[in-house]
Amino acid sequence: MAIVQLKDVVVSRVNRTGNGIKVLEENESGGKTYKTYFSVWFKEPHGLSEGDKVSLSGFLGAKIGDPWTDRDGNERTSVELSVNSPRLSGETAAPVTAPAASWETSPASGYESSEVPF
């Protein structure tokens, strides 16, 4: 599993249980803006709201989504990205209570060496 870091992403959706959010990352390349959505899964309720801007890191997960048809009638497939065991970092737009880490962390990555998959 790879570790992903998302900086200043916007919370676009909060699930009913309060343990998951969807965030939007926007990048610009060649004069076009590209949007990437990530589902982020916490072990406990996170206290975030739609519109909050957050920075986080965690384990990246990906799976093939259901096929869909675009405007031109072409069948397309998407990839659903998720972030598991996230850690919030930096300032957020709303007060957040993230689960506290109970282990020593490596200063370089913020993860215990036994957590890193390589």
Secondary structure by P-SEA (a helix, b strand, c coil): cbbbbbcccccccccccccbbbbbbbbbcccbbbbbbbbbbbccccccccccccccccbbbbbbcccccccccbbbbbbbbbbccccccccccccccccccccccccccccccccccc
